[in-house]
Amino acid sequence: DAALRGVARALARQGDGVAPEKLDVRAASALRALSARMPELQSRLGGISRLLSGGAEKERLSPASARALYGRLRTQSITRLEKFARCPFAYFTDYGLKPLLIEPFEFDQRQTGTFLHEAVHEFLRQSGAALNDMDAAAARARMGAIADAMLRDMRVGSPMEDSFSARAEERALRETACRCAQVLCRQMQGSAFHAEYLEQDFGIEDGAKRLMAGDTVLEGRIDRVDCWHEGNGLRVIDFKLGGRKLELAGAYYGLALQLPVYLGAAMKKTGARSAGIYYFPLADGVVDSQSTSPIEIEKEREKQFQMQGLLPRDEELIKAQSPDPEGVLGARFRKGDGGLQSTVPCADAHEFAHLVNHALKLAQRQIDAIRGGEAAVSPA
């Protein structure tokens, strides 16, 4: 067994371009001689060799197998394509093998994200156009009632324990939801935009306006689309637990397709121009600060809820979104000519169109790779 471990170590090092040690070479020579008269040993050596020398061809399904697992892929979601871009094997495992993971119930980050996502959606649905004129106290009261109802429903037939820790979790969830509501209210005050579409589906049901990647209909659900009818503008907003920055490098390599594709779908459905793509952080508002000043702490808290994304290179579209574009969107203007500072991520209409088209090309390339059976273990 010690000799076999030495051989395995040597083969692994060779695969990484490292020369084997003398002891490992001697072990391999001795085992090779012994394997001629010991079939079991020969089988174990062969297994080690096959495991460590498996190339890319070992990590690819046949096109027939891929079709049997995934079907014809006449439709495909953006979330799945992002997973494939991050690791083809993860895609194969989740959507090909479809393992059933059984875990003890606990209120983890995923459950937290789902709760806040649903609470914010319901708050926006109930508020409608009145959100732009709602004060913080009314927003907090409405969200508090929504959160209380959701928590009551969760307790019915739920494995959640009725304990001090469970009640503390519930209080934290409720407070986070209420803070999100207050921020949503503040961000929409004075805005020419209105939250018009919530949980907006796109896909095959859009007919001639469906979004295509080759012969595949792309489908998904957009958390929120805000519209400014007078200025023919729209912005796409995606909710993310804890927040997230739009990494353009990730969009370029197919790791962050959601927002560009969502924008393409929304623009095709409405015919409006892009006023940006953003992530809204579902944050708890807890501030790590040494300051004892309530004003300073509140400023730090507001930074947590600042939307992150790609702004339009258009002063009219930016200022129509908020009287405080710096606080809400992170837009910073030069003192001289009033243009956006060079550090602010922004795009004009042509660049937004290019970003959408590039995302569609990447989606088509990934779909072709899935159909071709790509299943390599290659996490990005």
HUUR-V379682 format. One record per residue. N is the residue number from 1. RES is the residue in three letters. PSI is psi in degrees with one decimal (999 if undefined). Layout:
BEGIN
n=N res=RES psi=PSI
n=N res=RES psi=PSI
END
This chain:
BEGIN
n=1 res=ASP psi=-40.5
n=2 res=ALA psi=-40.5
n=3 res=ALA psi=-39.9
n=4 res=LEU psi=-40.1
n=5 res=ARG psi=-36.8
n=6 res=GLY psi=-40.9
n=7 res=VAL psi=-44.2
n=8 res=ALA psi=-41.1
n=9 res=ARG psi=-41.1
n=10 res=ALA psi=-44.2
n=11 res=LEU psi=-39.5
n=12 res=ALA psi=-41.6
n=13 res=ARG psi=-38.9
n=14 res=GLN psi=-38.5
n=15 res=GLY psi=-27.8
n=16 res=ASP psi=7.1
n=17 res=GLY psi=17.9
n=18 res=VAL psi=130.6
n=19 res=ALA psi=139.8
n=20 res=PRO psi=153.5
n=21 res=GLU psi=158.5
n=22 res=LYS psi=-39.4
n=23 res=LEU psi=-39.9
n=24 res=ASP psi=-36.6
n=25 res=VAL psi=-44.1
n=26 res=ARG psi=-40.3
n=27 res=ALA psi=-41.8
n=28 res=ALA psi=-42.5
n=29 res=SER psi=-42.5
n=30 res=ALA psi=-42.1
n=31 res=LEU psi=-34.5
n=32 res=ARG psi=-41.4
n=33 res=ALA psi=-41.5
n=34 res=LEU psi=-33.0
n=35 res=SER psi=-21.3
n=36 res=ALA psi=-30.5
n=37 res=ARG psi=10.3
n=38 res=MET psi=92.1
n=39 res=PRO psi=-36.9
n=40 res=GLU psi=-41.6
n=41 res=LEU psi=-40.6
n=42 res=GLN psi=-40.0
n=43 res=SER psi=-40.5
n=44 res=ARG psi=-38.4
n=45 res=LEU psi=-41.3
n=46 res=GLY psi=-37.7
n=47 res=GLY psi=-41.7
n=48 res=ILE psi=-44.7
n=49 res=SER psi=-44.7
n=50 res=ARG psi=-38.6
n=51 res=LEU psi=-43.1
n=52 res=LEU psi=-17.9
n=53 res=SER psi=5.6
n=54 res=GLY psi=116.9
n=55 res=GLY psi=-165.2
n=56 res=ALA psi=-30.5
n=57 res=GLU psi=-22.6
n=58 res=LYS psi=-13.0
n=59 res=GLU psi=26.2
n=60 res=ARG psi=131.9
n=61 res=LEU psi=158.0
n=62 res=SER psi=151.2
n=63 res=PRO psi=-34.5
n=64 res=ALA psi=-40.5
n=65 res=SER psi=-41.8
n=66 res=ALA psi=-41.0
n=67 res=ARG psi=-36.8
n=68 res=ALA psi=-36.3
n=69 res=LEU psi=-44.6
n=70 res=TYR psi=-11.0
n=71 res=GLY psi=-162.7
n=72 res=ARG psi=-9.8
n=73 res=LEU psi=47.8
n=74 res=ARG psi=-24.2
n=75 res=THR psi=153.5
n=76 res=GLN psi=139.3
n=77 res=SER psi=151.5
n=78 res=ILE psi=-35.2
n=79 res=THR psi=-42.0
n=80 res=ARG psi=-38.5
n=81 res=LEU psi=-36.6
n=82 res=GLU psi=-39.8
n=83 res=LYS psi=-41.8
n=84 res=PHE psi=-41.1
n=85 res=ALA psi=-34.4
n=86 res=ARG psi=-35.8
n=87 res=CYS psi=111.1
n=88 res=PRO psi=-34.2
n=89 res=PHE psi=-35.7
n=90 res=ALA psi=-40.0
n=91 res=TYR psi=-46.3
n=92 res=PHE psi=-42.9
n=93 res=THR psi=-47.4
n=94 res=ASP psi=-40.8
n=95 res=TYR psi=-9.9
n=96 res=GLY psi=-59.5
n=97 res=LEU psi=-34.9
n=98 res=LYS psi=58.5
n=99 res=PRO psi=148.2
n=100 res=LEU psi=109.8
n=101 res=LEU psi=118.8
n=102 res=ILE psi=117.0
n=103 res=GLU psi=152.7
n=104 res=PRO psi=143.4
n=105 res=PHE psi=134.6
n=106 res=GLU psi=152.0
n=107 res=PHE psi=86.3
n=108 res=ASP psi=-170.3
n=109 res=GLN psi=-36.9
n=110 res=ARG psi=-42.8
n=111 res=GLN psi=-39.3
n=112 res=THR psi=-46.9
n=113 res=GLY psi=-42.7
n=114 res=THR psi=-44.7
n=115 res=PHE psi=-50.1
n=116 res=LEU psi=-38.9
n=117 res=HIS psi=-47.6
n=118 res=GLU psi=-36.8
n=119 res=ALA psi=-43.9
n=120 res=VAL psi=-41.0
n=121 res=HIS psi=-45.9
n=122 res=GLU psi=-37.7
n=123 res=PHE psi=-46.1
n=124 res=LEU psi=-38.6
n=125 res=ARG psi=-45.3
n=126 res=GLN psi=-33.9
n=127 res=SER psi=-41.0
n=128 res=GLY psi=-142.9
n=129 res=ALA psi=-18.8
n=130 res=ALA psi=-13.7
n=131 res=LEU psi=-37.5
n=132 res=ASN psi=-20.3
n=133 res=ASP psi=7.1
n=134 res=MET psi=141.5
n=135 res=ASP psi=168.2
n=136 res=ALA psi=-37.2
n=137 res=ALA psi=-42.6
n=138 res=ALA psi=-38.7
n=139 res=ALA psi=-42.1
n=140 res=ARG psi=-40.6
n=141 res=ALA psi=-43.0
n=142 res=ARG psi=-46.3
n=143 res=MET psi=-35.6
n=144 res=GLY psi=-43.0
n=145 res=ALA psi=-39.8
n=146 res=ILE psi=-47.7
n=147 res=ALA psi=-41.5
n=148 res=ASP psi=-43.9
n=149 res=ALA psi=-41.4
n=150 res=MET psi=-41.2
n=151 res=LEU psi=-36.6
n=152 res=ARG psi=-42.9
n=153 res=ASP psi=-35.0
n=154 res=MET psi=-32.5
n=155 res=ARG psi=-27.5
n=156 res=VAL psi=118.0
n=157 res=GLY psi=22.7
n=158 res=SER psi=150.1
n=159 res=PRO psi=4.1
n=160 res=MET psi=133.5
n=161 res=GLU psi=145.7
n=162 res=ASP psi=81.2
n=163 res=SER psi=172.7
n=164 res=PHE psi=-40.7
n=165 res=SER psi=-39.4
n=166 res=ALA psi=-40.7
n=167 res=ARG psi=-34.6
n=168 res=ALA psi=-40.7
n=169 res=GLU psi=-43.8
n=170 res=GLU psi=-42.4
n=171 res=ARG psi=-40.0
n=172 res=ALA psi=-41.6
n=173 res=LEU psi=-44.7
n=174 res=ARG psi=-44.5
n=175 res=GLU psi=-40.6
n=176 res=THR psi=-43.5
n=177 res=ALA psi=-41.6
n=178 res=CYS psi=-38.4
n=179 res=ARG psi=-40.0
n=180 res=CYS psi=-41.1
n=181 res=ALA psi=-42.3
n=182 res=GLN psi=-41.3
n=183 res=VAL psi=-42.9
n=184 res=LEU psi=-42.5
n=185 res=CYS psi=-47.9
n=186 res=ARG psi=-40.4
n=187 res=GLN psi=-26.7
n=188 res=MET psi=-8.7
n=189 res=GLN psi=126.6
n=190 res=GLY psi=6.0
n=191 res=SER psi=143.5
n=192 res=ALA psi=-11.5
n=193 res=PHE psi=153.6
n=194 res=HIS psi=143.4
n=195 res=ALA psi=96.5
n=196 res=GLU psi=-38.5
n=197 res=TYR psi=128.7
n=198 res=LEU psi=137.8
n=199 res=GLU psi=50.2
n=200 res=GLN psi=115.3
n=201 res=ASP psi=146.4
n=202 res=PHE psi=152.0
n=203 res=GLY psi=-144.1
n=204 res=ILE psi=-24.7
n=205 res=GLU psi=-11.2
n=206 res=ASP psi=-3.6
n=207 res=GLY psi=-124.8
n=208 res=ALA psi=-18.3
n=209 res=LYS psi=9.9
n=210 res=ARG psi=153.8
n=211 res=LEU psi=127.6
n=212 res=MET psi=146.1
n=213 res=ALA psi=95.0
n=214 res=GLY psi=-123.7
n=215 res=ASP psi=12.3
n=216 res=THR psi=132.7
n=217 res=VAL psi=122.5
n=218 res=LEU psi=138.8
n=219 res=GLU psi=156.8
n=220 res=GLY psi=-173.0
n=221 res=ARG psi=121.3
n=222 res=ILE psi=126.2
n=223 res=ASP psi=-45.2
n=224 res=ARG psi=134.1
n=225 res=VAL psi=119.0
n=226 res=ASP psi=139.8
n=227 res=CYS psi=146.9
n=228 res=TRP psi=97.4
n=229 res=HIS psi=-39.7
n=230 res=GLU psi=-34.3
n=231 res=GLY psi=5.0
n=232 res=ASN psi=46.5
n=233 res=GLY psi=152.8
n=234 res=LEU psi=153.5
n=235 res=ARG psi=145.0
n=236 res=VAL psi=131.6
n=237 res=ILE psi=130.9
n=238 res=ASP psi=133.8
n=239 res=PHE psi=132.6
n=240 res=LYS psi=129.9
n=241 res=LEU psi=123.8
n=242 res=GLY psi=-10.7
n=243 res=GLY psi=163.0
n=244 res=ARG psi=144.3
n=245 res=LYS psi=145.2
n=246 res=LEU psi=108.9
n=247 res=GLU psi=111.7
n=248 res=LEU psi=-30.1
n=249 res=ALA psi=-38.9
n=250 res=GLY psi=-39.9
n=251 res=ALA psi=-37.6
n=252 res=TYR psi=-38.4
n=253 res=TYR psi=6.1
n=254 res=GLY psi=7.9
n=255 res=LEU psi=-13.7
n=256 res=ALA psi=71.2
n=257 res=LEU psi=-20.3
n=258 res=GLN psi=-61.2
n=259 res=LEU psi=-45.5
n=260 res=PRO psi=-41.1
n=261 res=VAL psi=-41.0
n=262 res=TYR psi=-42.0
n=263 res=LEU psi=-45.3
n=264 res=GLY psi=-42.3
n=265 res=ALA psi=-44.3
n=266 res=ALA psi=-42.1
n=267 res=MET psi=-37.8
n=268 res=LYS psi=-36.0
n=269 res=LYS psi=-35.6
n=270 res=THR psi=-24.7
n=271 res=GLY psi=9.5
n=272 res=ALA psi=166.4
n=273 res=ARG psi=158.6
n=274 res=SER psi=129.3
n=275 res=ALA psi=14.2
n=276 res=GLY psi=164.5
n=277 res=ILE psi=133.0
n=278 res=TYR psi=154.0
n=279 res=TYR psi=131.8
n=280 res=PHE psi=121.3
n=281 res=PRO psi=125.1
n=282 res=LEU psi=82.2
n=283 res=ALA psi=159.6
n=284 res=ASP psi=-11.4
n=285 res=GLY psi=8.0
n=286 res=VAL psi=127.9
n=287 res=VAL psi=131.6
n=288 res=ASP psi=94.2
n=289 res=SER psi=147.6
n=290 res=GLN psi=-7.7
n=291 res=SER psi=147.0
n=292 res=THR psi=5.3
n=293 res=SER psi=120.2
n=294 res=PRO psi=-33.9
n=295 res=ILE psi=-45.5
n=296 res=GLU psi=-39.9
n=297 res=ILE psi=-39.4
n=298 res=GLU psi=-35.4
n=299 res=LYS psi=-41.9
n=300 res=GLU psi=-38.6
n=301 res=ARG psi=-40.4
n=302 res=GLU psi=-31.8
n=303 res=LYS psi=-33.3
n=304 res=GLN psi=-31.7
n=305 res=PHE psi=5.6
n=306 res=GLN psi=131.8
n=307 res=MET psi=140.4
n=308 res=GLN psi=136.3
n=309 res=GLY psi=-147.6
n=310 res=LEU psi=115.6
n=311 res=LEU psi=161.2
n=312 res=PRO psi=143.9
n=313 res=ARG psi=62.7
n=314 res=ASP psi=111.1
n=315 res=GLU psi=-37.7
n=316 res=GLU psi=-45.6
n=317 res=LEU psi=-36.2
n=318 res=ILE psi=-49.0
n=319 res=LYS psi=-20.9
n=320 res=ALA psi=-22.0
n=321 res=GLN psi=-28.7
n=322 res=SER psi=142.9
n=323 res=PRO psi=-16.1
n=324 res=ASP psi=69.0
n=325 res=PRO psi=-26.3
n=326 res=GLU psi=-45.5
n=327 res=GLY psi=-34.9
n=328 res=VAL psi=-44.3
n=329 res=LEU psi=-9.2
n=330 res=GLY psi=19.5
n=331 res=ALA psi=124.5
n=332 res=ARG psi=132.1
n=333 res=PHE psi=149.7
n=334 res=ARG psi=146.9
n=335 res=LYS psi=-30.6
n=336 res=GLY psi=-75.7
n=337 res=ASP psi=-2.7
n=338 res=GLY psi=5.7
n=339 res=GLY psi=167.1
n=340 res=LEU psi=141.2
n=341 res=GLN psi=152.2
n=342 res=SER psi=-19.7
n=343 res=THR psi=-7.9
n=344 res=VAL psi=121.9
n=345 res=PRO psi=120.8
n=346 res=CYS psi=164.9
n=347 res=ALA psi=150.3
n=348 res=ASP psi=-178.9
n=349 res=ALA psi=-42.0
n=350 res=HIS psi=-41.2
n=351 res=GLU psi=-36.7
n=352 res=PHE psi=-43.0
n=353 res=ALA psi=-40.0
n=354 res=HIS psi=-40.0
n=355 res=LEU psi=-43.1
n=356 res=VAL psi=-46.2
n=357 res=ASN psi=-38.1
n=358 res=HIS psi=-40.8
n=359 res=ALA psi=-38.8
n=360 res=LEU psi=-38.5
n=361 res=LYS psi=-41.7
n=362 res=LEU psi=-40.2
n=363 res=ALA psi=-43.1
n=364 res=GLN psi=-40.9
n=365 res=ARG psi=-40.4
n=366 res=GLN psi=-38.9
n=367 res=ILE psi=-41.7
n=368 res=ASP psi=-39.6
n=369 res=ALA psi=-38.9
n=370 res=ILE psi=-45.8
n=371 res=ARG psi=-32.4
n=372 res=GLY psi=-4.2
n=373 res=GLY psi=11.9
n=374 res=GLU psi=124.2
n=375 res=ALA psi=31.2
n=376 res=ALA psi=149.1
n=377 res=VAL psi=97.4
n=378 res=SER psi=72.6
n=379 res=PRO psi=136.9
n=380 res=ALA psi=999
END
